[in-house]
Amino acid sequence: MAGAGEEPFAPSALGTRPQFGEESMVRIIRWLEKQQVPLDSSVLDIGTGNGVLLIELAKNGFTNLTGIDYSPSAIQLSEKVKEKEGMSNIKLLVEDFLTPSAELSGFQVCIDKGTFDAVSLNPEDAVGKRKQYVRSLCSVLKPEGFFLITSCNWTKEELLNEFREGFEILEELPTPKFCFGGRIGNSVTALVFQRKK
């Protein structure tokens, strides 16, 4: 509970983990710049949390930005961050991505930093919710649009399997490696998919 004069803080499900922080944002922005994705491309941040990724995208010249979160308090927080940064061109909406409104369609880029992980952890019908996530993604992302996902719960192979319907892998983005018991692995998986025509 926030004390007197303190701002209430409502982090998204996995938003406080360091691998979803600055390093993840830099990785996403670098990839978009390397691919020369036009700055006026419509970008959807799925599970925007405090909206910081959208702020960074705006600072890097992107102009058509939308952030959604099912949590009204997360959207209130991101509105405050947006106002403080003077970023009036960012649109923020309270939306459940598993049942997106008609307003959410035609995006050229969709970004997920931990929302698919949170959906996957739902104790009620996690498999059905993951399938619904993929259907929702197909409905909001244009054919040949890009989907960038950062996950700390899923391996590359598992994500390829989850998104095999309607998507093809373009690239695996480099993430920090660790060594345990003589084996090298990643604590985070970051992939770029493209929606099939």
N, CA, C and O of each residue as an XYZ file, in Angstrom:
788
protein
N       0.845     -1.182      0.000
C       0.000      0.000      0.000
C       0.887      1.241      0.000
O       1.846      1.322      0.768
N       0.567      2.211     -0.866
C       1.370      3.426     -0.946
C       1.120      4.293      0.279
O      -0.017      4.427      0.731
N       2.190      4.883      0.818
C       2.067      5.771      1.965
C       1.550      7.134      1.528
O       1.360      7.376      0.336
N       1.325      8.016      2.482
C       0.820      9.354      2.170
C       1.780     10.065      1.233
O       2.985     10.120      1.477
N       1.236     10.597      0.177
C       2.041     11.342     -0.786
C       2.797     10.476     -1.778
O       3.427     11.007     -2.692
N       2.753      9.152     -1.625
C       3.455      8.271     -2.563
C       2.533      7.860     -3.700
O       1.321      7.735     -3.528
N       3.122      7.659     -4.841
C       2.354      7.184     -5.995
C       2.100      5.696     -5.839
O       3.029      4.961     -5.503
N       0.881      5.216     -6.069
C       0.681      3.764     -6.080
C       1.425      3.182     -7.276
O       1.489      3.810     -8.332
N       1.978      2.005     -7.121
C       2.718      1.386     -8.217
C       2.135      0.022     -8.501
O       2.013     -0.814     -7.606
N       1.775     -0.200     -9.752
C       1.198     -1.486    -10.144
C       2.026     -2.082    -11.269
O       1.689     -1.899    -12.439
N       3.110     -2.795    -10.942
C       3.914     -3.397    -12.012
C       3.122     -4.482    -12.731
O       2.291     -5.162    -12.129
N       3.391     -4.636    -14.030
C       2.765     -5.752    -14.737
C       3.358     -7.039    -14.177
O       4.345     -6.995    -13.442
N       2.781     -8.163    -14.509
C       3.113     -9.450    -13.888
C       4.616     -9.710    -13.810
O       5.106    -10.195    -12.790
N       5.346     -9.396    -14.869
C       6.766     -9.712    -14.875
C       7.625     -8.478    -15.108
O       8.821     -8.589    -15.374
N       7.016     -7.307    -15.009
C       7.702     -6.073    -15.371
C       8.858     -5.691    -14.467
O       9.655     -4.828    -14.836
N       8.977     -6.296    -13.306
C      10.031     -5.899    -12.387
C      11.302     -6.718    -12.566
O      12.309     -6.422    -11.922
N      11.289     -7.713    -13.399
C      12.483     -8.529    -13.602
C      13.488     -7.759    -14.454
O      13.101     -7.133    -15.440
N      14.765     -7.794    -14.095
C      15.745     -6.981    -14.812
C      15.858     -7.325    -16.282
O      16.124     -6.431    -17.086
N      15.669     -8.585    -16.678
C      15.827     -8.936    -18.092
C      14.733     -8.328    -18.966
O      14.844     -8.318    -20.192
N      13.674     -7.820    -18.327
C      12.638     -7.151    -19.095
C      12.815     -5.643    -19.036
O      11.934     -4.889    -19.447
N      13.955     -5.209    -18.524
C      14.209     -3.791    -18.363
C      14.896     -3.177    -19.567
O      14.563     -3.449    -20.720
N      15.862     -2.344    -19.250
C      16.527     -1.535    -20.258
C      17.175     -2.377    -21.352
O      17.076     -2.051    -22.535
N      17.839     -3.459    -20.952
C      18.519     -4.310    -21.931
C      17.546     -4.831    -22.985
O      17.856     -4.850    -24.176
N      16.372     -5.253    -22.533
C      15.337     -5.755    -23.434
C      14.859     -4.658    -24.382
O      14.665     -4.906    -25.572
N      14.668     -3.446    -23.860
C      14.211     -2.331    -24.703
C      15.248     -1.988    -25.758
O      14.917     -1.773    -26.924
N      16.500     -1.940    -25.340
C      17.579     -1.616    -26.278
C      17.624     -2.655    -27.399
O      17.781     -2.305    -28.568
N      17.485     -3.937    -27.037
C      17.511     -5.026    -28.016
C      16.392     -4.838    -29.041
O      16.619     -4.996    -30.241
N      15.188     -4.503    -28.579
C      14.029     -4.324    -29.460
C      14.235     -3.122    -30.381
O      14.031     -3.220    -31.591
N      14.641     -1.989    -29.805
C      14.814     -0.762    -30.596
C      15.928     -0.927    -31.623
O      15.795     -0.485    -32.764
N      17.028     -1.565    -31.218
C      18.134     -1.807    -32.168
C      17.662     -2.643    -33.358
O      18.018     -2.366    -34.503
N      16.855     -3.670    -33.072
C      16.391     -4.533    -34.165
C      15.498     -3.734    -35.124
O      15.650     -3.836    -36.342
N      14.573     -2.943    -34.579
C      13.685     -2.141    -35.426
C      14.491     -1.170    -36.294
O      14.189     -0.978    -37.472
N      15.511     -0.567    -35.699
C      16.354      0.373    -36.452
C      17.170     -0.353    -37.519
O      17.298      0.131    -38.644
N      17.725     -1.523    -37.161
C      18.539     -2.296    -38.108
C      17.711     -2.709    -39.331
O      18.202     -2.726    -40.459
N      16.433     -3.043    -39.071
C      15.540     -3.456    -40.166
C      14.978     -2.261    -40.921
O      14.260     -2.427    -41.907
N      15.302     -1.058    -40.459
C      14.785      0.178    -41.035
C      13.255      0.175    -41.086
O      12.650      0.586    -42.077
N      12.650     -0.294    -40.001
C      11.189     -0.252    -39.872
C      10.803      1.223    -39.862
O      11.314      1.984    -39.040
N       9.903      1.643    -40.767
C       9.542      3.068    -40.847
C       9.049      3.607    -39.499
O       8.332      2.927    -38.766
N       9.451      4.839    -39.195
C       9.128      5.439    -37.904
C       7.629      5.684    -37.717
O       7.163      5.868    -36.593
N       6.874      5.686    -38.825
C       5.418      5.873    -38.691
C       4.664      4.537    -38.687
O       3.436      4.521    -38.776
N       5.387      3.426    -38.584
C       4.737      2.112    -38.498
C       3.890      2.050    -37.232
O       4.280      2.575    -36.189
N       2.722      1.401    -37.331
C       1.864      1.254    -36.154
C       2.430      0.148    -35.269
O       2.618     -0.987    -35.706
N       2.699      0.513    -34.003
C       3.337     -0.393    -33.045
C       2.401     -0.604    -31.858
O       1.880      0.357    -31.293
N       2.189     -1.875    -31.480
C       1.380     -2.217    -30.312
C       2.266     -2.870    -29.263
O       2.932     -3.870    -29.533
N       2.269     -2.296    -28.062
C       2.975     -2.873    -26.919
C       1.932     -3.639    -26.109
O       1.065     -3.040    -25.472
N       2.023     -4.975    -26.141
C       1.042     -5.851    -25.480
C       1.437     -6.012    -24.015
O       2.488     -6.577    -23.712
N       0.600     -5.518    -23.107
C       0.933     -5.561    -21.683
C       1.960     -4.495    -21.356
O       3.048     -4.794    -20.863
N       1.606     -3.251    -21.633
C       2.573     -2.148    -21.582
C       3.083     -1.816    -20.187
O       4.143     -1.206    -20.054
N       2.350     -2.205    -19.138
C       2.817     -1.921    -17.777
C       2.935     -0.422    -17.548
O       1.942      0.300    -17.631
N       4.158      0.054    -17.257
C       4.349      1.482    -16.990
C       4.585      2.304    -18.260
O       4.773      3.518    -18.182
N       4.576      1.650    -19.434
C       4.680      2.366    -20.709
C       6.074      2.832    -21.083
O       6.235      3.570    -22.055
N       7.092      2.415    -20.327
C       8.444      2.920    -20.568
C       8.979      2.516    -21.946
O       9.692      3.299    -22.574
N       8.653      1.322    -22.425
C       9.106      0.923    -23.769
C       8.557      1.896    -24.822
O       9.282      2.292    -25.735
N       7.291      2.276    -24.699
C       6.699      3.222    -25.661
C       7.390      4.581    -25.599
O       7.602      5.220    -26.630
N       7.741      5.021    -24.388
C       8.465      6.290    -24.228
C       9.797      6.211    -24.976
O      10.168      7.135    -25.700
N      10.513      5.091    -24.792
C      11.814      4.923    -25.460
C      11.650      4.868    -26.982
O      12.466      5.426    -27.716
N      10.596      4.196    -27.454
C      10.341      4.157    -28.900
C      10.061      5.562    -29.422
O      10.555      5.942    -30.483
N       9.266      6.338    -28.675
C       8.961      7.715    -29.081
C      10.235      8.559    -29.114
O      10.427      9.362    -30.028
N      11.099      8.378    -28.121
C      12.366      9.126    -28.082
C      13.257      8.763    -29.266
O      14.101      9.554    -29.685
N      13.057      7.548    -29.803
C      13.833      7.105    -30.964
C      13.124      7.415    -32.281
O      13.532      6.921    -33.333
N      12.071      8.222    -32.234
C      11.443      8.728    -33.451
C      10.167      8.042    -33.894
O       9.549      8.482    -34.864
N       9.745      6.971    -33.217
C       8.515      6.286    -33.618
C       7.308      7.149    -33.225
O       7.267      7.722    -32.137
N       6.329      7.229    -34.133
C       5.241      8.198    -33.957
C       3.851      7.590    -33.824
O       2.914      8.294    -33.446
N       3.689      6.296    -34.125
C       2.351      5.690    -34.139
C       2.323      4.552    -33.116
O       2.375      3.375    -33.472
N       2.238      4.933    -31.833
C       2.445      3.982    -30.747
C       1.182      3.782    -29.918
O       0.498      4.740    -29.556
N       0.884      2.498    -29.622
C      -0.256      2.153    -28.776
C       0.206      1.159    -27.724
O       0.939      0.216    -28.024
N      -0.228      1.377    -26.494
C       0.056      0.440    -25.418
C      -1.239     -0.035    -24.799
O      -2.148      0.759    -24.558
N      -1.328     -1.343    -24.538
C      -2.519     -1.889    -23.878
C      -2.103     -2.657    -22.632
O      -1.010     -3.219    -22.561
N      -2.996     -2.666    -21.655
C      -2.812     -3.479    -20.459
C      -4.195     -3.763    -19.906
O      -5.081     -2.912    -19.983
N      -4.391     -4.950    -19.348
C      -5.698     -5.286    -18.784
C      -5.911     -4.572    -17.449
O      -7.035     -4.492    -16.954
N      -4.823     -4.054    -16.868
C      -4.881     -3.416    -15.551
C      -5.107     -1.908    -15.684
O      -4.242     -1.199    -16.198
N      -6.274     -1.406    -15.221
C      -6.504      0.043    -15.271
C      -5.434      0.827    -14.505
O      -5.066      1.925    -14.921
N      -4.928      0.278    -13.387
C      -3.913      1.011    -12.620
C      -2.593      1.091    -13.391
O      -1.868      2.078    -13.267
N      -2.271      0.061    -14.188
C      -1.063      0.121    -15.029
C      -1.214      1.219    -16.082
O      -0.270      1.965    -16.343
N      -2.391      1.317    -16.680
C      -2.629      2.350    -17.699
C      -2.603      3.735    -17.054
O      -2.082      4.678    -17.650
N      -3.154      3.876    -15.848
C      -3.083      5.169    -15.138
C      -1.626      5.556    -14.891
O      -1.240      6.709    -15.081
N      -0.822      4.579    -14.467
C       0.595      4.828    -14.224
C       1.295      5.227    -15.520
O       2.069      6.184    -15.534
N       1.031      4.503    -16.612
C       1.695      4.827    -17.875
C       1.244      6.188    -18.408
O       2.022      6.883    -19.061
N      -0.013      6.577    -18.134
C      -0.486      7.924    -18.521
C       0.342      8.990    -17.787
O       0.718     10.002    -18.379
N       0.625      8.756    -16.493
C       1.421      9.713    -15.715
C       2.849      9.795    -16.256
O       3.413     10.882    -16.372
N       3.431      8.629    -16.588
C       4.788      8.600    -17.140
C       4.805      9.341    -18.485
O       5.715     10.122    -18.762
N       3.799      9.086    -19.303
C       3.690      9.732    -20.625
C       3.599     11.251    -20.471
O       4.284     11.988    -21.182
N       2.756     11.722    -19.545
C       2.600     13.166    -19.322
C       3.907     13.783    -18.828
O       4.318     14.849    -19.287
N       4.555     13.093    -17.882
C       5.817     13.597    -17.321
C       6.869     13.745    -18.415
O       7.659     14.689    -18.405
N       6.872     12.801    -19.362
C       7.855     12.831    -20.464
C       7.405     13.731    -21.622
O       8.172     13.968    -22.555
N       6.167     14.231    -21.563
C       5.649     15.098    -22.627
C       5.424     14.374    -23.949
O       5.644     14.942    -25.018
N       4.988     13.124    -23.874
C       4.780     12.304    -25.083
C       3.285     12.192    -25.380
O       2.638     11.229    -24.969
N       2.754     13.152    -26.074
C       1.302     13.178    -26.322
C       0.874     12.227    -27.437
O      -0.316     11.949    -27.584
N       1.826     11.724    -28.222
C       1.455     10.888    -29.384
C       1.353      9.398    -29.052
O       1.246      8.576    -29.961
N       1.384      9.039    -27.772
C       1.246      7.631    -27.375
C      -0.190      7.393    -26.933
O      -0.723      8.122    -26.096
N      -0.814      6.359    -27.506
C      -2.192      6.006    -27.156
C      -2.160      4.858    -26.154
O      -1.472      3.861    -26.374
N      -2.897      4.992    -25.060
C      -2.924      3.962    -24.021
C      -4.359      3.508    -23.783
O      -5.260      4.332    -23.630
N      -4.566      2.190    -23.753
C      -5.908      1.634    -23.617
C      -5.938      0.495    -22.606
O      -5.011     -0.311    -22.527
N      -7.029      0.445    -21.831
C      -7.274     -0.719    -20.980
C      -7.911     -1.772    -21.885
O      -9.035     -1.594    -22.353
N      -7.195     -2.860    -22.127
C      -7.658     -3.927    -23.027
C      -7.170     -5.275    -22.510
O      -6.046     -5.397    -22.024
N      -8.026     -6.278    -22.622
C      -7.604     -7.653    -22.385
C      -7.215     -8.209    -23.746
O      -8.061     -8.353    -24.629
N      -5.934     -8.522    -23.916
C      -5.460     -8.964    -25.233
C      -6.136    -10.259    -25.693
O      -6.207    -10.525    -26.893
N      -6.625    -11.056    -24.759
C      -7.280    -12.310    -25.156
C      -8.657    -12.060    -25.764
O      -9.200    -12.931    -26.444
N      -9.227    -10.880    -25.527
C     -10.501    -10.494    -26.152
C     -10.363     -9.061    -26.657
O     -10.989     -8.147    -26.119
N      -9.535     -8.861    -27.700
C      -9.262     -7.493    -28.156
C     -10.488     -6.839    -28.797
O     -11.299     -7.504    -29.441
N     -10.603     -5.532    -28.607
C     -11.693     -4.788    -29.234
C     -11.385     -4.612    -30.721
O     -10.257     -4.821    -31.165
N     -12.414     -4.221    -31.481
C     -12.259     -4.011    -32.928
C     -11.258     -2.900    -33.214
O     -10.671     -2.849    -34.295
N     -11.066     -2.016    -32.250
C     -10.133     -0.894    -32.415
C      -8.695     -1.379    -32.582
O      -7.868     -0.694    -33.183
N      -8.404     -2.561    -32.047
C      -7.053     -3.107    -32.139
C      -6.918     -3.949    -33.400
O      -7.220     -5.142    -33.400
N      -6.465     -3.320    -34.461
C      -6.240     -4.078    -35.707
C      -5.297     -3.305    -36.615
O      -5.136     -2.092    -36.488
N      -4.678     -4.037    -37.535
C      -3.835     -3.409    -38.548
C      -2.468     -2.953    -38.075
O      -1.864     -2.073    -38.688
N      -1.967     -3.541    -36.986
C      -0.640     -3.132    -36.507
C       0.450     -3.759    -37.358
O       0.330     -4.899    -37.808
N       1.521     -2.993    -37.573
C       2.659     -3.493    -38.351
C       3.712     -4.151    -37.463
O       4.506     -4.971    -37.925
N       3.708     -3.778    -36.172
C       4.651     -4.353    -35.212
C       3.911     -4.585    -33.897
O       3.223     -3.692    -33.403
N       4.054     -5.791    -33.330
C       3.546     -6.082    -31.990
C       4.730     -6.526    -31.128
O       5.584     -7.296    -31.569
N       4.761     -6.022    -29.888
C       5.869     -6.319    -28.985
C       5.313     -6.888    -27.684
O       4.340     -6.371    -27.135
N       5.935     -7.949    -27.201
C       5.521     -8.585    -25.945
C       6.758     -8.837    -25.096
O       7.670     -9.555    -25.508
N       6.783     -8.243    -23.908
C       7.873     -8.477    -22.946
C       7.259     -9.076    -21.687
O       7.093     -8.371    -20.691
N       6.923    -10.344    -21.710
C       6.451    -11.012    -20.513
C       4.953    -11.250    -20.420
O       4.508    -11.952    -19.512
N       4.161    -10.691    -21.327
C       2.709    -10.897    -21.257
C       2.341    -12.336    -21.617
O       1.498    -12.944    -20.958
N       2.968    -12.881    -22.660
C       2.694    -14.282    -23.012
C       3.090    -15.192    -21.849
O       2.418    -16.185    -21.572
N       4.192    -14.842    -21.168
C       4.594    -15.601    -19.974
C       3.487    -15.574    -18.930
O       3.128    -16.611    -18.372
N       2.947    -14.388    -18.665
C       1.893    -14.244    -17.648
C       0.638    -15.024    -18.044
O       0.021    -15.678    -17.203
N       0.259    -14.957    -19.328
C      -0.901    -15.703    -19.828
C      -0.665    -17.207    -19.623
O      -1.574    -17.943    -19.238
N       0.559    -17.642    -19.885
C       0.919    -19.063    -19.780
C       0.851    -19.581    -18.356
O       0.676    -20.780    -18.137
N       0.988    -18.683    -17.381
C       0.981    -19.080    -15.973
C      -0.426    -19.104    -15.382
O      -0.605    -19.447    -14.214
N      -1.422    -18.741    -16.187
C      -2.798    -18.710    -15.688
C      -3.224    -20.125    -15.287
O      -3.150    -21.042    -16.105
N      -3.671    -20.316    -14.033
C      -4.024    -21.663    -13.587
C      -5.291    -22.217    -14.248
O      -5.531    -23.423    -14.210
N      -6.093    -21.352    -14.846
C      -7.330    -21.812    -15.493
C      -7.137    -21.906    -17.001
O      -7.079    -20.884    -17.684
N      -7.040    -23.104    -17.516
C      -6.963    -23.360    -18.964
C      -5.819    -22.608    -19.650
O      -6.039    -21.869    -20.610
N      -4.607    -22.802    -19.151
C      -3.439    -22.127    -19.723
C      -3.266    -22.459    -21.201
O      -2.916    -21.581    -21.989
N      -3.507    -23.721    -21.594
C      -3.349    -24.122    -23.007
C      -4.340    -23.356    -23.882
O      -3.969    -22.828    -24.930
N      -5.596    -23.299    -23.449
C      -6.622    -22.570    -24.203
C      -6.307    -21.089    -24.298
O      -6.535    -20.463    -25.334
N      -5.784    -20.529    -23.219
C      -5.456    -19.096    -23.212
C      -4.270    -18.809    -24.136
O      -4.233    -17.765    -24.787
N      -3.300    -19.727    -24.197
C      -2.169    -19.539    -25.121
C      -2.658    -19.584    -26.566
O      -2.216    -18.796    -27.401
N      -3.570    -20.506    -26.855
C      -4.123    -20.580    -28.224
C      -4.902    -19.301    -28.553
O      -4.817    -18.783    -29.666
N      -5.659    -18.798    -27.572
C      -6.420    -17.559    -27.778
C      -5.472    -16.382    -27.994
O      -5.765    -15.486    -28.785
N      -4.341    -16.380    -27.297
C      -3.334    -15.324    -27.481
C      -2.876    -15.304    -28.944
O      -2.795    -14.242    -29.561
N      -2.578    -16.484    -29.491
C      -2.107    -16.566    -30.884
C      -3.204    -16.088    -31.837
O      -2.919    -15.387    -32.807
N      -4.458    -16.464    -31.566
C      -5.578    -15.986    -32.408
C      -5.695    -14.467    -32.330
O      -5.885    -13.798    -33.346
N      -5.582    -13.932    -31.122
C      -5.653    -12.471    -30.944
C      -4.525    -11.787    -31.707
O      -4.732    -10.764    -32.359
N      -3.332    -12.362    -31.619
C      -2.180    -11.793    -32.316
C      -2.429    -11.762    -33.830
O      -2.122    -10.777    -34.501
N      -2.986    -12.847    -34.347
C      -3.311    -12.888    -35.783
C      -4.353    -11.829    -36.156
O      -4.336    -11.305    -37.270
N      -5.255    -11.516    -35.228
C      -6.310    -10.547    -35.556
C      -5.820     -9.099    -35.477
O      -6.376     -8.231    -36.151
N      -4.792     -8.821    -34.668
C      -4.340     -7.428    -34.535
C      -3.130     -7.099    -35.411
O      -2.894     -5.931    -35.716
N      -2.362     -8.114    -35.818
C      -1.133     -7.891    -36.584
C      -1.394     -8.106    -38.069
O      -1.973     -9.115    -38.472
N      -0.958     -7.141    -38.875
C      -1.125     -7.243    -40.331
C      -0.330     -8.429    -40.882
O       0.697     -8.799    -40.312
N      -0.796     -9.033    -41.991
C       0.038    -10.032    -42.665
C       1.410     -9.414    -42.981
O       1.496     -8.261    -43.405
N       2.458    -10.179    -42.772
C       3.855     -9.772    -42.929
C       4.314     -8.789    -41.862
O       5.415     -8.245    -41.952
N       3.468     -8.554    -40.837
C       3.875     -7.713    -39.717
C       4.839     -8.464    -38.816
O       4.933     -9.689    -38.878
N       5.558     -7.719    -37.973
C       6.576     -8.294    -37.089
C       6.038     -8.455    -35.671
O       5.311     -7.599    -35.167
N       6.407     -9.563    -35.040
C       6.067     -9.831    -33.638
C       7.367    -10.102    -32.902
O       8.057    -11.079    -33.193
N       7.706     -9.240    -31.947
C       8.921     -9.398    -31.148
C       8.511     -9.835    -29.751
O       7.766     -9.133    -29.067
N       8.996    -10.991    -29.332
C       8.630    -11.524    -28.013
C       9.874    -11.772    -27.179
O      10.862    -12.333    -27.653
N       9.804    -11.339    -25.915
C      10.856    -11.615    -24.936
C      10.218    -12.442    -23.831
O       9.212    -12.040    -23.247
N      10.806    -13.596    -23.547
C      10.239    -14.525    -22.566
C      11.318    -15.055    -21.641
O      12.445    -15.309    -22.064
N      10.962    -15.221    -20.369
C      11.896    -15.901    -19.466
C      11.348    -17.268    -19.050
O      11.952    -17.955    -18.227
N      10.205    -17.663    -19.618
C       9.606    -18.964    -19.283
C       9.748    -19.992    -20.401
O       9.662    -21.193    -20.148
N       9.963    -19.541    -21.621
C       9.908    -20.416    -22.792
C      11.242    -20.444    -23.521
O      11.922    -19.424    -23.629
N      11.611    -21.623    -24.023
C      12.804    -21.745    -24.868
C      12.423    -21.374    -26.299
O      11.245    -21.247    -26.635
N      13.436    -21.207    -27.119
C      13.201    -20.904    -28.538
C      12.329    -21.985    -29.167
O      11.365    -21.673    -29.865
N      12.657    -23.251    -28.927
C      11.921    -24.363    -29.546
C      10.452    -24.351    -29.109
O       9.553    -24.586    -29.916
N      10.223    -24.076    -27.823
C       8.842    -24.041    -27.321
C       8.053    -22.894    -27.949
O       6.885    -23.061    -28.299
N       8.690    -21.727    -28.092
C       7.998    -20.590    -28.708
C       7.722    -20.854    -30.187
O       6.666    -20.487    -30.700
N       8.668    -21.488    -30.865
C       8.442    -21.841    -32.279
C       7.211    -22.733    -32.388
O       6.416    -22.583    -33.316
N       7.052    -23.645    -31.462
C       5.897    -24.538    -31.463
C       4.606    -23.766    -31.161
O       3.587    -23.978    -31.819
N       4.651    -22.878    -30.173
C       3.451    -22.115    -29.786
C       2.954    -21.219    -30.921
O       1.747    -21.046    -31.091
N       3.877    -20.652    -31.696
C       3.506    -19.677    -32.740
C       3.636    -20.248    -34.153
O       3.762    -19.497    -35.120
N       3.604    -21.580    -34.269
C       3.775    -22.191    -35.600
C       2.592    -21.895    -36.515
O       2.750    -21.831    -37.734
N       1.390    -21.711    -35.926
C       0.202    -21.407    -36.728
C       0.219    -19.943    -37.118
O      -0.044    -19.075    -36.286
N       0.525    -19.662    -38.371
C       0.420    -18.288    -38.854
C       1.670    -17.441    -38.763
O       1.667    -16.292    -39.208
N       2.757    -17.987    -38.189
C       3.966    -17.174    -38.015
C       5.203    -17.953    -38.445
O       5.251    -19.179    -38.348
N       6.206    -17.209    -38.925
C       7.498    -17.837    -39.207
C       8.578    -17.060    -38.476
O       8.496    -15.842    -38.319
N       9.589    -17.787    -38.035
C      10.687    -17.163    -37.287
C      11.580    -16.390    -38.260
O      11.920    -16.886    -39.334
N      11.953    -15.174    -37.870
C      12.892    -14.390    -38.671
C      14.272    -14.408    -38.040
O      15.285    -14.547    -38.725
N      14.294    -14.264    -36.708
C      15.585    -14.090    -36.059
C      15.466    -14.357    -34.558
O      14.434    -14.097    -33.938
N      16.553    -14.884    -33.997
C      16.670    -14.954    -32.541
C      17.613    -13.836    -32.133
O      18.725    -13.732    -32.652
N      17.168    -13.003    -31.205
C      17.996    -11.883    -30.762
C      18.914    -12.350    -29.638
O      18.510    -13.163    -28.806
N      20.145    -11.842    -29.607
C      21.084    -12.278    -28.571
C      20.620    -11.835    -27.183
O      20.191    -10.697    -26.991
N      20.715    -12.752    -26.222
C      20.366    -12.450    -24.835
C      21.491    -12.948    -23.940
O      22.321    -13.746    -24.377
N      21.529    -12.489    -22.695
C      22.620    -12.912    -21.802
C      22.647    -14.431    -21.614
O      21.606    -15.078    -21.505
N      23.857    -14.979    -21.579
C      24.032    -16.423    -21.371
C      24.506    -16.673    -19.943
O      25.108    -15.804    -19.314
N      24.224    -17.874    -19.442
C      24.744    -18.272    -18.133
C      25.278    -19.693    -18.254
O      24.918    -20.433    -19.169
N      26.140    -20.059    -17.317
C      26.694    -21.407    -17.302
C      26.353    -22.045    -15.959
O      26.585    -21.463    -14.899
N      25.800    -23.246    -16.027
C      25.441    -23.961    -14.800
C      25.723    -25.435    -15.007
O      25.216    -26.047    -15.948
N      26.524    -26.000    -14.136
C      26.834    -27.426    -14.232
C      27.492    -27.803    -15.546
O      27.292    -28.905    -16.056
N      28.288    -26.874    -16.099
C      28.986    -27.165    -17.350
C      28.139    -26.969    -18.605
O      28.628    -27.168    -19.717
N      26.880    -26.582    -18.438
C      26.012    -26.348    -19.606
C      25.750    -24.853    -19.743
O      25.586    -24.146    -18.749
N      25.713    -24.388    -20.973
C      25.454    -22.973    -21.244
C      24.006    -22.820    -21.687
O      23.505    -23.598    -22.498
N      23.350    -21.815    -21.146
C      21.954    -21.580    -21.526
C      21.618    -20.108    -21.459
O      22.470    -19.274    -21.152
N      20.371    -19.800    -21.749
C      19.870    -18.431    -21.690
C      18.771    -18.364    -20.643
O      17.944    -19.270    -20.539
N      18.768    -17.288    -19.869
C      17.671    -17.096    -18.918
C      16.498    -16.398    -19.610
O      15.380    -16.375    -19.096
N      16.774    -15.836    -20.773
C      15.759    -15.095    -21.528
C      15.821    -15.539    -22.981
O      16.901    -15.788    -23.516
N      14.666    -15.636    -23.612
C      14.584    -15.913    -25.053
C      13.945    -14.704    -25.708
O      12.914    -14.218    -25.243
N      14.545    -14.216    -26.782
C      13.989    -13.083    -27.530
C      13.954    -13.462    -29.006
O      14.992    -13.700    -29.623
N      12.749    -13.515    -29.562
C      12.572    -13.933    -30.947
C      11.786    -12.889    -31.741
O      10.981    -12.133    -31.196
N      12.049    -12.880    -33.038
C      11.260    -12.049    -33.956
C      10.559    -12.986    -34.932
O      11.190    -13.779    -35.630
N       9.226    -12.868    -34.958
C       8.414    -13.628    -35.899
C       7.836    -12.676    -36.939
O       7.739    -11.468    -36.719
N       7.455    -13.252    -38.077
C       6.701    -12.486    -39.067
C       5.405    -13.224    -39.338
O       5.392    -14.442    -39.511
N       4.312    -12.468    -39.374
C       3.030    -13.102    -39.657
C       2.995    -13.505    -41.129
O       3.350    -12.717    -42.005
N       2.567    -14.735    -41.389
C       2.497    -15.220    -42.776
C       1.404    -14.460    -43.523
O       0.462    -13.939    -42.925
N       1.555    -14.413    -44.844
C       0.553    -13.728    -45.685
C      -0.794    -14.387    -45.565
O      -1.754    -13.948    -46.198
